[in-house]
């Protein structure tokens, strides 16, 4: 009974967080540039794909390896959901590690960008790439169709997909009072209770276990490889478009909405005050959220 209550309560928290995130997402950015956004998001999941076999080589079970590998997607609810389903005994340390490095690694991303991307490329503006205008009704249809397809393909993660796209649907329906309820009250409340739960369950002895050291190293490695993968994807798009694509957008595929998108826009502005890349970055960012959810569902189903 305690295990069932623990699983249900934290699963509910994950769904509420994802629903709140859905209210914040404007899927029009993906719809305007679908292929560009999806390609970047796949590159930015490189850390998830790479760390899974590395974790298994270090002695973790497939379930534990999948749980820690999802940190590479940089999506807190996905880390929470996957570890809750596949590795309950490591739920606390994996979630703590995931949320810890979601904060710390983003502090290092700007240095990584400036090290690997020269200033002249960081200042490329994409203001002329406006894309088609997407209406609210089109966004609503997109949310319903994609949610239905993903729930049918990955029923094990249907609660998360449903929660995410309910948030999107509420946003696009123009229900302002519900948007505030989901995007502020539910999101902040669920995040608070998640932190409270982790604080109650986390003991000093837990974080001193040898296995946790592996999780710490694997978590930062996953986020580092995902960032490198995103930058690689940005360069692929740069060369594919013959220099019209700002390669920094690739790191926005690492799906912490909207942090990584804001990071690349800020750095682009520093390099060129006239540079505008936020719409493309948000498209990659939001696509990264959906991609990380799909990969988490594959891990759980497998």
FILONU-696639 format. One line per field, with one value per residue: residue number from 1; residue in three letters; x, y, z of N, C-alpha, C in turn. Coordinates in steps of 0.1 Angstrom, whole numbers. Layout:
residues N
i (NUM:...) $
aa (Ala:...) $
n_c1 (X:...) $
n_c2 (Y:...) $
n_c3 (Z:...) $
ca_c1 (X:...) $
ca_c2 (Y:...) $
ca_c3 (Z:...) $
c_c1 (X:...) $
c_c2 (Y:...) $
c_c3 (Z:...) $
END
This chain:
residues 302
i (1:2:3:4:5:6:7:8:9:10:11:12:13:14:15:16:17:18:19:20:21:22:23:24:25:26:27:28:29:30:31:32:33:34:35:36:37:38:39:40:41:42:43:44:45:46:47:48:49:50:51:52:53:54:55:56:57:58:59:60:61:62:63:64:65:66:67:68:69:70:71:72:73:74:75:76:77:78:79:80:81:82:83:84:85:86:87:88:89:90:91:92:93:94:95:96:97:98:99:100:101:102:103:104:105:106:107:108:109:110:111:112:113:114:115:116:117:118:119:120:121:122:123:124:125:126:127:128:129:130:131:132:133:134:135:136:137:138:139:140:141:142:143:144:145:146:147:148:149:150:151:152:153:154:155:156:157:158:159:160:161:162:163:164:165:166:167:168:169:170:171:172:173:174:175:176:177:178:179:180:181:182:183:184:185:186:187:188:189:190:191:192:193:194:195:196:197:198:199:200:201:202:203:204:205:206:207:208:209:210:211:212:213:214:215:216:217:218:219:220:221:222:223:224:225:226:227:228:229:230:231:232:233:234:235:236:237:238:239:240:241:242:243:244:245:246:247:248:249:250:251:252:253:254:255:256:257:258:259:260:261:262:263:264:265:266:267:268:269:270:271:272:273:274:275:276:277:278:279:280:281:282:283:284:285:286:287:288:289:290:291:292:293:294:295:296:297:298:299:300:301:302) $
aa (Unk:Unk:Unk:Unk:Unk:Unk:Unk:Unk:Unk:Unk:Unk:Unk:Unk:Unk:Unk:Unk:Unk:Unk:Unk:Unk:Unk:Unk:Unk:Unk:Unk:Unk:Unk:Unk:Unk:Unk:Unk:Unk:Unk:Unk:Unk:Unk:Unk:Unk:Unk:Unk:Unk:Unk:Unk:Unk:Unk:Unk:Unk:Unk:Unk:Unk:Unk:Unk:Unk:Unk:Unk:Unk:Unk:Unk:Unk:Unk:Unk:Unk:Unk:Unk:Unk:Unk:Unk:Unk:Unk:Unk:Unk:Unk:Unk:Unk:Unk:Unk:Unk:Unk:Unk:Unk:Unk:Unk:Unk:Unk:Unk:Unk:Unk:Unk:Unk:Unk:Unk:Unk:Unk:Unk:Unk:Unk:Unk:Unk:Unk:Unk:Unk:Unk:Unk:Unk:Unk:Unk:Unk:Unk:Unk:Unk:Unk:Unk:Unk:Unk:Unk:Unk:Unk:Unk:Unk:Unk:Unk:Unk:Unk:Unk:Unk:Unk:Unk:Unk:Unk:Unk:Unk:Unk:Unk:Unk:Unk:Unk:Unk:Unk:Unk:Unk:Unk:Unk:Unk:Unk:Unk:Unk:Unk:Unk:Unk:Unk:Unk:Unk:Unk:Unk:Unk:Unk:Unk:Unk:Unk:Unk:Unk:Unk:Unk:Unk:Unk:Unk:Unk:Unk:Unk:Unk:Unk:Unk:Unk:Unk:Unk:Unk:Unk:Unk:Unk:Unk:Unk:Unk:Unk:Unk:Unk:Unk:Unk:Unk:Unk:Unk:Unk:Unk:Unk:Unk:Unk:Unk:Unk:Unk:Unk:Unk:Unk:Unk:Unk:Unk:Unk:Unk:Unk:Unk:Unk:Unk:Unk:Unk:Unk:Unk:Unk:Unk:Unk:Unk:Unk:Unk:Unk:Unk:Unk:Unk:Unk:Unk:Unk:Unk:Unk:Unk:Unk:Unk:Unk:Unk:Unk:Unk:Unk:Unk:Unk:Unk:Unk:Unk:Unk:Unk:Unk:Unk:Unk:Unk:Unk:Unk:Unk:Unk:Unk:Unk:Unk:Unk:Unk:Unk:Unk:Unk:Unk:Unk:Unk:Unk:Unk:Unk:Unk:Unk:Unk:Unk:Unk:Unk:Unk:Unk:Unk:Unk:Unk:Unk:Unk:Unk:Unk:Unk:Unk:Unk:Unk:Unk:Unk:Unk:Unk:Unk:Unk:Unk:Unk:Unk:Unk:Unk:Unk:Unk:Unk:Unk:Unk:Unk) $
n_c1 (8:19:39:23:8:29:38:15:10:34:34:11:20:39:23:8:28:36:12:10:33:25:6:23:35:38:27:28:53:66:50:54:79:85:102:128:128:124:146:167:159:163:190:198:191:212:227:210:208:235:244:229:240:265:260:250:274:288:277:250:216:194:170:177:197:182:167:185:196:177:180:196:178:170:146:126:101:101:124:115:92:102:121:104:88:106:128:123:136:158:147:147:175:181:162:169:196:190:174:193:214:201:200:227:241:231:242:267:264:265:292:302:290:302:328:327:314:320:321:311:293:275:262:244:214:180:157:143:133:103:82:51:19:3:-29:-50:-70:-58:-36:-49:-61:-38:-28:-47:-47:-19:-17:-35:-24:2:-6:-18:3:22:10:18:28:7:-7:10:14:-12:-17:2:-8:-34:-29:-18:-41:-59:-45:-47:-74:-81:-89:-85:-86:-83:-59:-42:-47:-36:-10:2:-8:-11:13:34:26:27:54:65:56:68:95:94:87:110:129:120:124:150:181:212:228:218:228:254:260:278:266:252:272:279:256:256:279:271:248:257:273:254:239:260:268:244:242:264:256:234:246:261:240:230:251:250:225:233:252:236:217:233:247:227:215:215:239:238:212:208:215:192:175:178:158:147:122:116:143:168:163:161:187:203:192:200:228:231:222:242:263:254:234:211:203:178:167:149:123:129:145:127:110:126:131:106:99:119:109:87:100:117:98:87:109:113:90:95:116:103:83:99) $
n_c2 (-12:14:17:17:40:59:57:64:90:104:100:114:139:142:142:166:185:182:189:216:225:221:242:263:259:268:254:262:271:247:237:256:251:222:199:209:215:189:174:188:183:155:152:165:147:130:125:109:85:77:75:54:27:31:33:7:-7:1:-14:-11:-20:-28:-13:6:19:30:48:67:76:91:116:129:140:163:169:174:161:138:124:119:104:81:70:64:44:24:22:22:21:37:61:86:94:96:114:137:141:146:170:186:188:199:225:232:225:241:265:261:258:282:287:265:268:292:283:264:275:300:336:350:332:328:352:351:361:351:364:368:344:338:319:301:315:303:293:294:274:255:248:236:214:201:194:176:155:147:140:119:100:95:85:61:48:46:35:31:55:72:88:109:121:128:146:166:176:183:206:221:223:237:261:270:271:294:297:316:317:290:285:300:287:261:267:282:278:249:240:253:245:216:213:223:204:182:188:190:163:149:161:151:124:121:112:118:95:83:98:93:68:44:38:61:79:71:77:105:112:100:115:142:137:128:151:168:154:155:183:186:171:185:209:198:190:216:226:208:216:242:239:226:245:262:282:298:292:295:279:277:273:246:237:244:224:207:199:218:238:273:275:268:279:306:310:307:328:350:349:351:378:391:387:398:425:427:402:377:348:334:323:300:287:281:264:241:236:230:208:191:185:169:148:138:127:107:90:83:69:47:35:27:10:-10) $
n_c3 (0:9:-12:-35:-30:-30:-56:-71:-62:-69:-97:-103:-97:-117:-140:-135:-136:-163:-176:-168:-181:-208:-211:-214:-238:-272:-299:-324:-332:-338:-358:-378:-387:-391:-399:-396:-368:-357:-366:-353:-326:-324:-327:-304:-285:-282:-259:-243:-259:-259:-233:-222:-231:-219:-192:-187:-191:-169:-150:-142:-142:-171:-167:-148:-161:-183:-169:-158:-181:-193:-183:-201:-218:-206:-193:-167:-158:-174:-164:-139:-143:-158:-140:-119:-128:-138:-120:-91:-66:-70:-74:-59:-57:-85:-95:-79:-88:-115:-115:-102:-120:-142:-135:-130:-153:-173:-167:-176:-204:-220:-221:-234:-259:-268:-270:-290:-312:-335:-332:-354:-365:-344:-345:-366:-380:-381:-388:-412:-418:-414:-416:-421:-411:-383:-373:-343:-344:-360:-345:-324:-336:-344:-318:-309:-328:-328:-301:-299:-317:-304:-280:-288:-300:-279:-253:-227:-218:-220:-201:-196:-222:-227:-206:-213:-238:-232:-217:-238:-255:-238:-237:-264:-267:-256:-230:-205:-177:-169:-181:-164:-140:-146:-156:-136:-109:-107:-118:-104:-78:-80:-85:-62:-43:-53:-48:-20:-14:-23:-6:19:16:9:22:39:38:16:-6:-4:-12:-33:-58:-64:-70:-95:-108:-106:-122:-147:-152:-156:-178:-197:-202:-212:-235:-249:-253:-270:-291:-300:-309:-329:-346:-352:-367:-389:-400:-406:-427:-445:-452:-464:-449:-438:-415:-380:-360:-333:-325:-324:-298:-284:-287:-266:-241:-220:-213:-212:-212:-226:-251:-246:-237:-261:-276:-261:-263:-290:-294:-280:-297:-321:-321:-336:-342:-345:-333:-318:-324:-340:-322:-302:-315:-319:-292:-281:-297:-287:-262:-268:-282:-261:-245:-261:-263:-237:-233:-250:-237:-213:-223:-235) $
ca_c1 (0:27:45:12:5:40:38:4:12:44:29:1:28:45:12:4:39:35:1:14:43:17:0:33:40:31:31:29:67:70:42:59:92:84:114:139:127:125:160:175:156:169:205:199:189:223:231:202:212:249:246:223:250:276:255:250:288:292:271:236:206:188:160:184:204:173:162:195:199:167:185:201:167:168:131:124:90:105:133:106:83:109:127:93:83:116:138:117:146:167:138:151:188:181:155:178:207:184:171:205:222:193:203:241:247:227:252:279:261:270:307:303:286:312:340:326:308:327:312:304:281:266:254:235:200:170:145:136:126:91:74:37:11:-5:-40:-53:-77:-48:-28:-58:-62:-25:-27:-56:-42:-7:-19:-42:-14:12:-12:-21:16:29:0:23:31:-5:-11:19:11:-26:-15:9:-16:-45:-24:-17:-55:-64:-39:-52:-88:-83:-95:-74:-86:-78:-44:-35:-47:-27:4:8:-12:-8:27:42:22:33:69:68:54:79:107:91:88:124:135:117:129:165:189:226:234:214:236:268:261:286:258:248:283:278:244:261:287:263:238:263:278:243:236:271:267:232:245:273:248:226:255:264:228:230:261:244:215:240:258:225:211:244:251:216:210:224:241:234:198:209:215:179:168:179:144:142:115:122:157:179:160:165:202:208:188:208:241:230:221:255:272:248:222:200:200:166:166:141:112:134:150:115:105:135:129:93:101:127:100:79:109:121:86:86:121:110:79:101:124:94:77:108) $
ca_c2 (0:26:18:21:55:66:57:72:105:110:99:125:152:143:146:180:193:182:197:230:228:222:255:273:256:273:244:269:272:234:236:264:245:208:191:216:213:175:170:193:176:142:154:169:135:121:121:98:73:74:71:41:16:34:29:-8:-11:4:-24:-8:-29:-20:-4:17:26:38:59:77:81:102:129:136:148:176:172:169:151:125:118:115:93:69:64:59:32:14:20:29:21:48:73:98:99:99:127:147:143:152:184:193:191:207:238:235:224:252:275:258:257:293:286:254:274:302:276:256:282:313:348:354:323:331:364:349:364:344:372:367:331:340:308:304:319:292:298:287:262:246:243:228:202:194:189:165:145:142:133:106:91:91:76:48:42:44:36:31:69:79:99:121:127:134:158:177:181:190:219:228:225:248:274:274:274:308:297:322:313:276:286:305:276:250:271:287:271:235:238:256:236:203:214:225:191:173:192:186:148:146:165:142:110:121:112:119:82:79:104:88:54:43:39:75:86:67:85:119:113:97:126:153:132:128:165:173:148:161:196:185:166:196:218:191:192:229:227:201:225:254:236:222:257:271:293:306:287:298:266:277:268:232:234:246:211:201:204:225:249:278:280:267:288:319:311:309:341:360:348:357:392:396:386:407:430:426:388:371:333:328:314:288:280:276:252:230:234:223:195:183:180:157:137:132:119:95:81:77:58:35:28:20:-1:-21) $
ca_c3 (0:8:-25:-44:-28:-34:-71:-76:-59:-77:-110:-105:-98:-130:-150:-133:-141:-177:-180:-167:-192:-220:-212:-218:-251:-284:-309:-337:-336:-344:-371:-388:-392:-385:-401:-389:-354:-354:-368:-342:-314:-325:-324:-290:-276:-283:-246:-239:-266:-257:-219:-219:-231:-210:-178:-186:-190:-156:-140:-139:-150:-182:-162:-141:-172:-190:-160:-157:-195:-196:-178:-213:-225:-198:-191:-154:-157:-180:-155:-128:-148:-161:-128:-110:-134:-140:-110:-79:-56:-73:-78:-52:-62:-99:-96:-74:-98:-127:-113:-98:-132:-151:-131:-131:-166:-182:-164:-184:-218:-227:-223:-244:-272:-272:-273:-302:-323:-336:-330:-367:-367:-333:-348:-377:-377:-389:-388:-424:-418:-406:-416:-422:-399:-378:-365:-331:-347:-366:-333:-316:-344:-342:-305:-308:-337:-323:-288:-302:-323:-295:-269:-294:-302:-266:-243:-213:-214:-224:-191:-198:-235:-226:-198:-221:-249:-226:-215:-251:-259:-229:-242:-277:-267:-251:-217:-197:-163:-168:-184:-152:-131:-149:-158:-124:-96:-107:-122:-92:-67:-82:-84:-48:-36:-57:-40:-6:-13:-24:6:30:13:7:34:36:35:2:-16:-2:-18:-45:-70:-66:-77:-110:-113:-108:-134:-159:-154:-163:-191:-206:-206:-220:-248:-256:-258:-282:-302:-305:-316:-342:-354:-357:-378:-400:-406:-411:-440:-454:-457:-470:-441:-434:-402:-368:-354:-318:-323:-321:-283:-279:-288:-253:-239:-208:-219:-225:-208:-236:-262:-241:-237:-274:-281:-254:-268:-304:-292:-276:-309:-331:-315:-346:-345:-339:-336:-307:-329:-344:-310:-294:-322:-315:-278:-279:-303:-278:-251:-273:-285:-249:-240:-269:-260:-223:-235:-256:-226:-204:-231:-238) $
c_c1 (8:34:35:9:16:41:27:6:22:41:19:9:34:35:9:15:38:24:4:24:35:11:10:38:32:36:32:44:72:63:48:72:93:97:126:139:129:139:169:172:162:184:207:196:201:228:223:206:226:251:240:233:262:272:254:264:293:285:256:227:200:178:166:191:194:168:172:198:189:171:191:190:164:154:128:113:93:114:124:98:91:115:116:88:94:126:133:128:157:160:144:165:188:173:163:189:201:181:183:212:214:196:218:246:243:236:264:277:266:285:310:300:297:325:339:320:314:316:304:292:271:257:245:221:191:157:137:129:113:82:59:30:2:-16:-42:-61:-68:-40:-36:-59:-49:-24:-35:-51:-29:-8:-25:-32:-4:6:-15:-8:23:19:6:26:19:-8:-2:16:-3:-25:-9:-1:-29:-41:-23:-31:-61:-58:-45:-67:-92:-90:-85:-74:-80:-63:-37:-35:-37:-12:10:5:-7:7:36:39:28:48:73:66:64:92:106:92:102:132:133:123:144:172:204:232:230:224:251:270:270:278:254:260:283:267:249:269:280:253:245:269:266:239:247:270:255:235:254:265:239:234:258:252:227:240:256:234:222:246:247:218:221:246:239:210:220:226:238:221:198:208:201:171:169:167:140:136:113:137:167:176:163:180:207:205:197:222:242:230:234:265:267:235:210:196:187:166:156:130:117:139:138:109:113:133:116:93:109:119:92:88:114:110:85:97:118:100:85:109:114:87:86:112) $
c_c2 (13:28:22:36:63:68:65:87:111:110:111:138:153:148:161:189:194:190:212:234:230:235:265:271:262:264:250:270:259:233:244:259:231:200:196:213:198:170:175:186:162:142:157:158:126:116:109:85:68:69:58:29:18:30:14:-13:-9:-5:-21:-17:-21:-10:8:25:35:50:70:83:92:115:137:143:161:179:165:159:138:117:112:103:80:62:58:46:21:12:27:31:33:61:86:103:103:112:139:151:150:166:192:198:199:222:241:235:235:264:274:259:270:293:275:260:283:295:269:263:296:324:351:345:325:343:363:352:356:351:371:353:331:327:311:308:307:297:289:274:251:240:233:214:194:187:176:153:138:134:119:96:86:82:62:41:38:45:37:46:78:90:111:128:134:147:169:184:187:204:227:232:237:261:279:276:288:308:303:318:299:276:290:294:265:255:278:279:256:232:241:248:222:203:215:211:181:175:188:171:144:149:156:129:110:122:113:106:78:85:100:74:54:44:53:83:83:76:100:121:110:109:138:149:132:142:171:167:153:175:196:180:177:206:211:192:206:232:219:210:237:251:232:234:267:284:302:303:290:284:266:272:253:228:236:234:203:207:209:238:260:281:280:277:302:321:315:323:352:360:354:372:398:397:396:412:429:412:384:357:326:319:301:280:274:264:240:226:226:209:185:178:168:146:130:123:106:85:75:66:46:28:20:8:-13:-29) $
c_c3 (0:-6:-35:-43:-32:-49:-77:-74:-68:-92:-113:-105:-111:-141:-148:-138:-156:-183:-179:-178:-205:-222:-217:-232:-263:-295:-323:-342:-343:-358:-382:-395:-386:-387:-395:-374:-350:-355:-357:-329:-313:-322:-310:-280:-276:-269:-240:-246:-262:-242:-215:-219:-221:-195:-176:-185:-177:-145:-137:-147:-161:-178:-155:-151:-180:-182:-159:-171:-199:-192:-191:-221:-218:-196:-178:-153:-163:-171:-144:-132:-150:-149:-119:-115:-134:-129:-97:-68:-58:-77:-72:-57:-77:-101:-91:-83:-110:-126:-109:-111:-142:-148:-134:-145:-175:-179:-172:-199:-225:-230:-234:-258:-277:-276:-286:-314:-324:-336:-343:-370:-356:-336:-360:-373:-387:-389:-400:-426:-409:-405:-418:-409:-395:-369:-352:-334:-352:-355:-325:-323:-343:-329:-303:-316:-331:-309:-290:-307:-313:-284:-275:-296:-289:-255:-229:-208:-218:-214:-193:-211:-234:-217:-205:-231:-244:-223:-227:-256:-251:-234:-254:-277:-261:-237:-207:-183:-160:-171:-171:-142:-133:-150:-146:-112:-96:-109:-109:-80:-68:-80:-69:-40:-40:-49:-26:-4:-14:-12:18:28:12:20:30:32:20:-8:-15:-7:-30:-58:-74:-73:-92:-116:-116:-120:-147:-162:-161:-176:-201:-211:-214:-234:-256:-261:-270:-294:-308:-313:-330:-351:-360:-368:-391:-408:-412:-425:-450:-460:-463:-462:-436:-420:-391:-361:-339:-316:-319:-306:-277:-280:-275:-245:-226:-213:-209:-222:-219:-248:-258:-241:-250:-279:-274:-260:-282:-303:-288:-288:-320:-325:-323:-348:-337:-343:-326:-313:-333:-332:-302:-302:-319:-301:-275:-285:-294:-267:-256:-276:-272:-243:-247:-265:-246:-225:-241:-246:-217:-211:-233:-226) $
END
